[in-house]
């Protein structure tokens, strides 16, 4: 059975972990005040990348140790700061950003990207038009929601490339819903990586990737697993392969709407803190409410 997953940590575990893989570095730690387990995987060689089915690069996985990501959690503030720090490391000192909310707003399990985009503080127009306001403490951020090919008739990558050529960002931050192979990761895991993303790959509807090679700009991807392949779920739950008629069926938790909303608010706060470090979380909440 082919295991479908967008999660590098799951691919690493399924490939046998560090004992069977060379060319991969892994660091694990627990951040107690944020109630997070952090798995930091760096794929260093093409051979390892082929075995894992992931491009060479760095993958940071944050897993909630208590429950799904909840905006009312006592750890919301700390978790947002962890995301901001990880983004800062992956972006490497960039000051101009293009934030892209990938996915379908009308589909709850695929709405993480658009919902996140709504909460990101866009500032490019402010920095270019404001004459009497000191904007030195703000990063330059452009935000777009490309929609889906079936609705727009144009690939997300084409839209992103055209806009990137116009606004010349130093980094693109793409947010999307992901697919996982472990039920325990649904809504409890956030993955950040510096290798870009292929929208729809987890549900076998992959579009042209957003990456440094296709866009000419550093591309950071952030995602939350909101769906799991039915065959994969059956294998984990019952220990047997699902009927062939079940292929290409993706399932989501019944709370997918709330899951997407909560994760989007957390990711957006992390992005805002990373690109506007001079603004506090209170400032950001006031500006994006």
C-alpha positions as CSV (number, residue, x, y, z in Angstrom):
1,X,0.0,0.0,0.0
2,X,1.2,3.4,-0.9
3,X,1.3,5.7,2.1
4,X,0.2,9.2,1.3
5,X,1.6,12.0,3.5
6,X,2.9,15.5,3.2
7,X,4.7,15.2,6.5
8,X,8.5,14.8,6.4
9,X,8.6,13.4,10.0
10,X,6.2,10.7,9.0
11,X,8.2,9.8,5.9
12,X,11.3,9.7,8.0
13,X,9.7,7.4,10.6
14,X,8.3,5.1,7.9
15,X,11.7,4.8,6.2
16,X,13.2,3.4,9.4
17,X,14.5,6.6,11.1
18,X,18.1,7.6,11.7
19,X,19.2,3.9,12.1
20,X,18.5,3.1,8.4
21,X,19.0,6.5,6.7
22,X,22.2,8.4,6.0
23,X,22.3,12.0,4.8
24,X,19.7,13.1,7.3
25,X,20.2,15.0,10.5
26,X,17.5,15.0,13.2
27,X,17.1,17.1,16.3
28,X,14.3,16.6,18.8
29,X,13.3,18.8,21.7
30,X,10.3,19.6,23.9
31,X,9.3,23.2,24.6
32,X,7.5,22.9,27.9
33,X,5.8,26.3,28.1
34,X,4.5,26.0,24.6
35,X,3.5,22.4,25.1
36,X,5.2,21.4,21.9
37,X,7.4,18.6,20.6
38,X,9.8,19.9,17.9
39,X,11.3,17.6,15.3
40,X,13.9,19.4,13.2
41,X,14.9,17.3,10.1
42,X,17.5,18.3,7.6
43,X,17.8,16.2,4.4
44,X,21.3,16.8,3.2
45,X,21.8,14.4,0.2
46,X,19.9,13.6,-2.9
47,X,20.0,9.9,-2.1
48,X,18.2,10.5,1.2
49,X,15.8,12.9,-0.5
50,X,14.8,10.1,-3.0
51,X,14.3,7.6,-0.2
52,X,12.0,10.0,1.7
53,X,10.3,11.4,-1.3
54,X,11.1,14.9,-0.1
55,X,13.4,17.6,-1.6
56,X,16.7,18.4,0.1
57,X,16.1,20.9,2.7
58,X,15.0,21.6,6.3
59,X,11.7,20.5,7.8
60,X,10.5,21.7,11.3
61,X,7.6,19.8,12.7
62,X,5.7,21.2,15.8
63,X,3.4,18.8,17.6
64,X,1.0,19.8,20.3
65,X,1.5,17.6,23.4
66,X,-1.9,18.4,24.9
67,X,-4.6,18.5,22.2
68,X,-5.3,20.1,18.8
69,X,-4.2,23.7,18.3
70,X,-6.7,25.9,20.0
71,X,-6.7,29.7,19.9
72,X,-7.9,29.7,23.5
73,X,-5.1,27.5,24.7
74,X,-2.9,28.8,27.6
75,X,0.0,28.1,25.2
76,X,-1.3,30.1,22.2
77,X,1.1,33.0,22.8
78,X,4.2,30.7,23.3
79,X,3.3,28.6,20.3
80,X,3.0,31.6,18.0
81,X,6.5,32.7,19.2
82,X,7.9,29.3,18.4
83,X,6.4,29.5,14.8
84,X,7.8,33.0,14.5
85,X,11.3,31.9,15.5
86,X,11.3,28.9,13.2
87,X,10.2,31.2,10.3
88,X,12.9,33.7,11.1
89,X,15.5,30.9,10.9
90,X,14.1,29.6,7.6
91,X,13.7,33.1,6.0
92,X,17.2,34.1,7.0
93,X,16.9,37.9,7.6
94,X,14.5,38.7,4.7
95,X,12.5,42.0,5.0
96,X,10.1,41.8,2.0
97,X,7.6,39.0,1.9
98,X,4.8,37.6,-0.3
99,X,2.3,35.6,1.8
100,X,0.2,33.1,-0.1
101,X,-3.0,31.5,1.3
102,X,-3.4,28.3,-0.8
103,X,-6.5,26.2,-0.8
104,X,-10.3,26.4,-1.2
105,X,-12.1,28.8,1.2
106,X,-15.4,27.0,0.5
107,X,-14.0,23.6,1.7
108,X,-13.5,23.5,5.5
109,X,-10.7,21.0,5.4
110,X,-8.8,23.0,2.7
111,X,-9.4,26.5,4.1
112,X,-6.3,26.9,6.3
113,X,-4.5,28.9,3.7
114,X,-7.2,31.4,2.9
115,X,-8.2,31.8,6.5
116,X,-4.5,32.5,7.4
117,X,-4.2,35.1,4.7
118,X,-7.1,37.0,6.1
119,X,-5.3,37.5,9.4
120,X,-1.9,38.5,8.0
121,X,-1.1,42.3,8.3
122,X,-0.4,43.5,4.8
123,X,1.9,46.5,4.7
124,X,3.3,47.0,1.2
125,X,0.8,49.7,0.4
126,X,1.4,51.4,3.7
127,X,5.1,51.5,3.3
128,X,4.9,52.8,-0.3
129,X,2.1,55.4,0.3
130,X,2.6,56.7,3.8
131,X,4.6,59.9,3.8
132,X,4.1,61.2,7.3
133,X,4.2,57.8,9.2
134,X,7.3,56.1,10.4
135,X,7.1,52.6,9.0
136,X,10.7,51.5,9.5
137,X,9.6,49.0,12.2
138,X,7.2,47.2,9.8
139,X,8.2,44.5,7.4
140,X,7.0,44.8,3.8
141,X,4.3,42.2,3.3
142,X,2.0,41.5,0.3
143,X,-0.8,39.0,0.8
144,X,-2.8,37.0,-1.8
145,X,-5.3,34.2,-2.0
146,X,-5.0,32.6,-5.4
147,X,-8.0,30.4,-5.1
148,X,-8.2,27.0,-6.9
149,X,-7.8,26.2,-10.6
150,X,-11.4,25.1,-10.9
151,X,-12.7,28.5,-9.9
152,X,-10.1,30.8,-11.4
153,X,-8.9,29.0,-14.5
154,X,-5.3,29.8,-13.6
155,X,-2.7,27.9,-11.7
156,X,-1.7,29.2,-8.3
157,X,1.9,29.1,-9.3
158,X,1.2,31.3,-12.3
159,X,-0.4,33.9,-10.2
160,X,2.3,33.8,-7.5
161,X,5.0,34.1,-10.1
162,X,3.4,37.1,-11.8
163,X,2.9,38.9,-8.6
164,X,6.3,38.0,-7.2
165,X,7.9,39.6,-10.3
166,X,6.0,42.8,-9.6
167,X,6.5,43.1,-5.8
168,X,10.0,41.5,-5.7
169,X,9.8,39.7,-2.3
170,X,12.9,38.3,-0.7
171,X,10.8,35.3,0.5
172,X,7.5,33.8,-0.3
173,X,5.5,32.2,2.6
174,X,2.9,29.7,1.4
175,X,0.3,28.3,3.7
176,X,-1.8,25.2,2.9
177,X,-3.7,22.3,4.3
178,X,-1.7,19.0,4.3
179,X,-2.4,15.3,4.3
180,X,-1.0,13.0,7.0
181,X,-0.7,9.2,7.5
182,X,-1.0,9.2,11.3
183,X,-4.4,9.9,12.8
184,X,-2.8,11.4,15.9
185,X,-1.3,14.2,13.7
186,X,-4.6,15.5,12.4
187,X,-4.9,19.1,13.7
188,X,-2.1,18.6,16.1
189,X,0.9,19.2,13.9
190,X,2.4,22.1,12.0
191,X,5.1,21.7,9.5
192,X,7.5,24.4,8.2
193,X,10.0,23.8,5.5
194,X,12.3,25.8,3.2
195,X,11.7,23.5,0.1
196,X,8.4,25.1,-1.1
197,X,5.2,23.2,-1.7
198,X,3.2,21.4,-4.4
199,X,-0.5,22.4,-3.8
200,X,-2.8,19.4,-3.7
201,X,0.0,16.8,-3.6
202,X,-1.4,15.1,-0.5
203,X,-4.7,14.3,-2.2
204,X,-3.1,13.3,-5.5
205,X,-4.1,16.5,-7.2
206,X,-0.7,18.1,-7.3
207,X,-0.3,21.4,-9.2
208,X,2.9,23.0,-10.3
209,X,5.1,23.5,-7.3
210,X,6.0,26.8,-5.6
211,X,9.7,26.7,-4.9
212,X,13.0,28.5,-5.4
213,X,13.5,26.6,-8.7
214,X,10.1,27.6,-10.2
215,X,9.8,31.1,-8.8
216,X,13.4,32.3,-8.4
217,X,12.6,33.3,-4.8
218,X,13.1,31.6,-1.5
219,X,9.9,29.8,-0.7
220,X,8.9,28.8,2.8
221,X,5.9,26.5,3.2
222,X,3.7,26.1,6.3
223,X,1.0,23.5,6.6
224,X,-1.4,21.7,8.9
225,X,-2.6,18.1,8.2
226,X,-6.4,18.3,8.0
227,X,-7.1,15.1,6.0
228,X,-6.0,11.5,5.9
229,X,-6.3,9.0,3.1
230,X,-9.0,6.4,3.9
231,X,-6.8,3.4,2.9
232,X,-4.0,4.7,5.1
233,X,-6.4,5.2,8.0
234,X,-7.8,1.7,7.6
235,X,-4.3,0.3,7.6
236,X,-3.5,2.1,10.9
237,X,-6.8,1.3,12.6
238,X,-7.6,-2.2,11.5
239,X,-4.2,-3.5,10.3
240,X,-5.5,-4.4,6.9
241,X,-5.8,-2.8,3.4
242,X,-9.1,-1.1,2.5
243,X,-10.9,-2.2,-0.7
244,X,-9.7,-0.9,-4.0
245,X,-12.9,1.0,-4.3
246,X,-11.8,3.2,-1.4
247,X,-8.9,4.6,-3.3
248,X,-8.7,8.4,-3.7
249,X,-11.1,8.9,-0.7
250,X,-9.8,11.5,1.8
251,X,-11.4,11.9,5.2
252,X,-11.4,14.8,7.6
253,X,-12.4,15.1,11.3
254,X,-15.9,16.3,12.0
255,X,-14.4,19.4,13.6
256,X,-12.5,20.3,10.4
257,X,-14.1,23.8,10.3
258,X,-12.9,24.7,13.8
259,X,-9.6,23.0,13.3
260,X,-8.8,25.0,10.2
261,X,-9.9,28.3,11.9
262,X,-7.8,27.7,15.0
263,X,-4.7,26.7,13.1
264,X,-5.1,29.6,10.8
265,X,-5.2,32.1,13.6
266,X,-2.1,30.5,15.2
267,X,-0.1,30.4,12.0
268,X,-1.1,33.9,11.1
269,X,0.1,35.2,14.4
270,X,3.4,33.4,14.0
271,X,3.9,34.9,10.5
272,X,2.9,38.4,11.7
273,X,5.4,38.2,14.6
274,X,8.1,36.9,12.2
275,X,7.7,39.6,9.6
276,X,6.8,42.5,12.0
277,X,9.0,41.7,15.0
278,X,8.5,45.2,16.4
279,X,4.7,44.6,16.9
280,X,3.5,42.8,19.9
281,X,0.8,40.1,19.7
282,X,-1.7,42.6,21.2
283,X,-0.8,45.1,18.4
284,X,-1.3,42.5,15.8
285,X,-4.6,41.4,17.2
286,X,-5.8,45.0,17.1
287,X,-4.7,45.4,13.5
288,X,-6.1,42.2,12.1
289,X,-9.4,41.7,14.0
